[in-house]
Amino acid sequence: MQLLFILIGAFIVFILSTLTGGGASLLLMPLVAVVVGVKAVAPVMAISIGMSSTSKVALFWKHIDWKLFAWLFPSTIIGSILGARLFASLSSDYLQILIGLLLVSTIFQLRQKPKSESRFKIKAWHFAPMGLVVAFLSGLIGGVGPLMNSAYLNYGISKESLLGTRSANAILLHSTKIISYAYFGFVTGEVLKYGIMIGVTSMIAVYFGKMILAKMSDNFFRQIVVVSMVLSGVLMLWKNKDFISAFIYSI
């Protein structure tokens, strides 16, 4: 029953992930942790999200911005390897809280008009250093949600291009993480089993998500992306509420 519950949850979550530009890892982590344990969550999610990203790339191939992908390529590999290397030895509580606060802060973007000019315009080369940091954090704590979606939106690409480019980079990111986790001994038979089952479910969900996405306007897509980032941040902070409470009481 637990497995069925997780697969149904994964189907719903990955449809939502397609509509919001990511964040499935944060929503699924608590469910996966119940079955496989906290330490196995990161490799299981790397496998399943890697598979769902493959499905998105196939569906949005013609919309991929290969210029952005080229800037993200080296930093994604380096960052994910470094993050996975520290996965077993470094406490990630403070990082998760910081990322949660950053995601929640994106609520101010809801007031911005999609056509208005930002004070700071994101350029293609900016994705290299940002990709390095995000890949490192993803390798370290298992997932960072739609942390870079603000940059994609600021860069000015369409909803299809955002999903295609982000997914192409996600394949690279999660493939590197899987290899790194396996090298350090975190990929077991159970991890592979659950990762593949959730991955297959996610690939089916992405197909249905694409059909819904086609009926959305770019403006509405932008709004739900920002809302999903805020909700992902709230969820990440809620997951660490005990640590936050203990930290506050210690001051």
C-alpha positions as CSV (number, residue, x, y, z in Angstrom):
1,M,0.0,0.0,0.0
2,Q,2.9,2.4,0.7
3,L,4.4,1.8,-2.7
4,L,1.0,2.4,-4.4
5,F,0.5,5.6,-2.4
6,I,4.0,6.8,-3.5
7,L,3.4,6.0,-7.2
8,I,0.0,7.8,-7.2
9,G,1.6,10.7,-5.4
10,A,4.5,10.7,-7.9
11,F,2.0,10.8,-10.8
12,I,0.3,13.8,-9.4
13,V,3.5,15.6,-8.4
14,F,5.2,15.2,-11.8
15,I,2.2,16.5,-13.6
16,L,2.4,19.6,-11.3
17,S,6.1,19.7,-11.9
18,T,5.7,19.9,-15.6
19,L,3.2,22.8,-15.2
20,T,5.4,24.7,-12.7
21,G,8.9,24.2,-14.1
22,G,10.1,21.8,-11.4
23,G,10.1,21.2,-7.7
24,A,9.0,17.6,-7.8
25,S,11.9,16.5,-5.6
26,L,10.8,18.7,-2.7
27,L,7.2,17.4,-2.8
28,L,8.2,13.7,-3.1
29,M,11.0,13.6,-0.6
30,P,8.8,13.1,2.5
31,L,6.9,10.3,0.8
32,V,10.0,8.5,-0.4
33,A,11.7,8.8,3.0
34,V,8.9,6.9,4.6
35,V,9.6,3.8,2.5
36,V,13.4,3.9,1.8
37,G,14.7,6.0,4.6
38,V,16.1,9.5,4.6
39,K,19.6,8.6,3.4
40,A,18.3,6.9,0.3
41,V,16.0,9.7,-0.7
42,A,18.7,11.7,-2.7
43,P,19.8,8.8,-5.0
44,V,16.2,7.6,-5.5
45,M,15.1,11.1,-6.5
46,A,18.2,11.5,-8.8
47,I,17.1,8.3,-10.7
48,S,13.4,9.2,-11.0
49,I,13.9,12.9,-11.9
50,G,16.6,11.9,-14.4
51,M,14.0,9.6,-16.1
52,S,11.3,12.3,-16.0
53,S,13.7,14.8,-17.5
54,T,14.4,12.5,-20.3
55,S,10.7,12.4,-21.1
56,K,10.5,16.2,-21.0
57,V,13.5,16.6,-23.3
58,A,11.9,14.2,-25.9
59,L,8.6,16.3,-25.7
60,F,10.2,19.7,-25.8
61,W,13.4,19.0,-27.9
62,K,12.8,21.7,-30.5
63,H,12.4,24.4,-27.8
64,I,15.7,23.7,-26.0
65,D,18.0,26.7,-25.8
66,W,21.4,25.0,-26.5
67,K,23.3,28.2,-25.9
68,L,22.2,28.1,-22.2
69,F,22.8,24.4,-22.0
70,A,26.4,25.0,-23.2
71,W,27.0,27.5,-20.4
72,L,25.5,25.1,-17.8
73,F,27.3,21.9,-19.0
74,P,30.7,22.1,-17.3
75,S,29.5,23.8,-14.1
76,T,26.7,21.3,-13.6
77,I,29.1,18.3,-13.8
78,I,31.6,19.9,-11.4
79,G,29.0,21.1,-8.9
80,S,27.1,17.9,-8.7
81,I,30.3,15.8,-8.1
82,L,31.4,18.1,-5.4
83,G,28.0,18.1,-3.7
84,A,27.6,14.3,-3.9
85,R,31.1,14.0,-2.4
86,L,30.1,15.9,0.7
87,F,26.6,14.3,0.8
88,A,27.6,11.8,3.5
89,S,29.7,14.0,5.8
90,L,28.1,17.5,6.0
91,S,25.0,18.6,7.7
92,S,22.6,20.2,5.2
93,D,20.1,21.7,7.7
94,Y,21.4,25.3,7.4
95,L,21.6,25.0,3.6
96,Q,18.0,23.8,3.3
97,I,16.8,26.7,5.5
98,L,18.7,29.2,3.4
99,I,17.3,27.8,0.1
100,G,13.8,27.8,1.6
101,L,14.1,31.4,2.5
102,L,15.4,32.3,-1.0
103,L,12.5,30.5,-2.6
104,V,9.9,32.1,-0.4
105,S,11.4,35.6,-1.2
106,T,10.4,35.1,-4.9
107,I,6.8,36.0,-3.9
108,F,7.7,39.6,-4.7
109,Q,8.0,38.6,-8.4
110,L,4.2,38.2,-8.5
111,R,3.9,42.0,-8.6
112,Q,6.2,42.2,-11.6
113,K,4.6,42.5,-15.0
114,P,6.0,39.9,-17.4
115,K,6.9,42.5,-20.1
116,S,8.5,44.9,-17.7
117,E,12.3,45.4,-17.8
118,S,14.2,44.1,-14.8
119,R,16.9,46.3,-13.3
120,F,19.3,43.4,-13.7
121,K,19.0,41.4,-16.9
122,I,20.1,37.8,-16.8
123,K,22.5,36.9,-19.6
124,A,23.5,33.5,-20.9
125,W,26.9,33.4,-19.2
126,H,25.4,34.1,-15.8
127,F,24.0,30.6,-15.9
128,A,27.5,29.1,-15.6
129,P,28.2,30.3,-12.0
130,M,24.6,29.9,-11.0
131,G,24.5,26.4,-12.4
132,L,27.7,25.5,-10.4
133,V,26.1,26.6,-7.1
134,V,22.7,24.9,-7.8
135,A,24.3,21.7,-8.9
136,F,26.5,21.6,-5.8
137,L,23.5,22.2,-3.5
138,S,21.5,19.6,-5.4
139,G,24.2,17.0,-5.0
140,L,24.6,17.8,-1.4
141,I,20.9,17.8,-0.2
142,G,19.2,15.8,-2.9
143,G,17.2,18.6,-4.5
144,V,16.8,22.3,-4.4
145,G,13.4,22.7,-6.1
146,P,12.9,25.3,-8.9
147,L,15.7,27.5,-7.5
148,M,16.9,28.7,-10.9
149,N,13.5,29.4,-12.4
150,S,13.7,33.1,-11.6
151,A,16.8,33.3,-13.7
152,Y,15.1,31.5,-16.6
153,L,12.1,33.8,-16.4
154,N,14.3,36.9,-16.2
155,Y,16.3,35.7,-19.2
156,G,13.0,35.8,-21.1
157,I,12.5,32.3,-22.6
158,S,9.1,30.7,-23.3
159,K,7.5,28.2,-21.0
160,E,8.3,25.4,-23.5
161,S,11.9,26.5,-23.7
162,L,12.2,26.8,-19.9
163,L,11.0,23.2,-19.5
164,G,13.1,21.8,-22.3
165,T,16.4,23.6,-21.4
166,R,16.0,22.9,-17.7
167,S,15.3,19.2,-18.3
168,A,18.3,18.8,-20.6
169,N,20.4,20.2,-17.9
170,A,18.6,18.0,-15.3
171,I,19.6,14.9,-17.2
172,L,23.2,15.9,-17.0
173,L,22.9,16.9,-13.4
174,H,21.1,13.8,-12.2
175,S,23.2,11.4,-14.3
176,T,26.4,12.8,-12.7
177,K,24.8,12.6,-9.3
178,I,23.8,8.9,-9.8
179,I,27.3,8.0,-10.9
180,S,28.7,9.9,-7.9
181,Y,26.3,8.3,-5.4
182,A,27.0,4.9,-6.8
183,Y,30.8,5.4,-6.5
184,F,30.4,6.4,-2.8
185,G,28.1,3.4,-2.2
186,F,24.7,4.9,-1.9
187,V,23.0,3.2,-4.9
188,T,21.7,-0.2,-3.7
189,G,19.2,-2.6,-5.3
190,E,16.4,-1.1,-3.3
191,V,17.3,2.4,-4.4
192,L,17.4,1.3,-8.1
193,K,14.0,-0.5,-7.7
194,Y,12.2,2.5,-6.3
195,G,14.0,5.0,-8.4
196,I,13.0,3.2,-11.7
197,M,9.4,2.6,-10.6
198,I,8.9,6.3,-9.7
199,G,10.8,7.3,-12.8
200,V,8.5,5.3,-15.1
201,T,5.4,6.8,-13.4
202,S,6.9,10.3,-13.8
203,M,7.5,9.8,-17.6
204,I,3.8,9.0,-18.0
205,A,2.8,12.0,-15.9
206,V,5.0,14.3,-18.0
207,Y,3.0,13.4,-21.1
208,F,-0.3,14.4,-19.5
209,G,1.3,17.5,-18.1
210,K,2.4,18.6,-21.5
211,M,-1.2,18.4,-22.8
212,I,-2.3,20.7,-20.0
213,L,0.6,23.1,-20.5
214,A,-0.3,23.7,-24.1
215,K,-3.5,25.4,-23.0
216,M,-1.7,27.8,-20.6
217,S,-0.7,31.4,-21.5
218,D,2.9,32.5,-20.8
219,N,1.7,35.0,-18.2
220,F,-0.2,32.4,-16.3
221,F,2.7,30.0,-16.5
222,R,5.0,32.6,-15.0
223,Q,2.6,33.1,-12.1
224,I,2.3,29.5,-11.2
225,V,6.1,29.1,-11.5
226,V,6.6,31.8,-8.9
227,V,3.8,30.4,-6.7
228,S,5.4,26.9,-6.9
229,M,8.8,28.4,-5.9
230,V,7.2,30.0,-2.8
231,L,5.4,26.8,-1.9
232,S,8.5,24.8,-2.3
233,G,10.4,27.2,0.0
234,V,7.6,26.9,2.6
235,L,7.7,23.1,2.4
236,M,11.5,23.1,2.8
237,L,11.3,25.3,5.9
238,W,8.4,23.2,7.3
239,K,10.6,20.0,6.8
240,N,13.2,21.7,9.0
241,K,10.9,23.2,11.6
242,D,12.4,21.1,14.4
243,F,15.9,22.3,13.6
244,I,14.7,25.9,13.3
245,S,12.9,25.7,16.6
246,A,16.0,24.2,18.3
247,F,18.2,26.9,16.8
248,I,15.8,29.7,18.0
249,Y,15.7,28.4,21.5
250,S,19.5,28.1,21.6
251,I,19.9,31.8,20.9
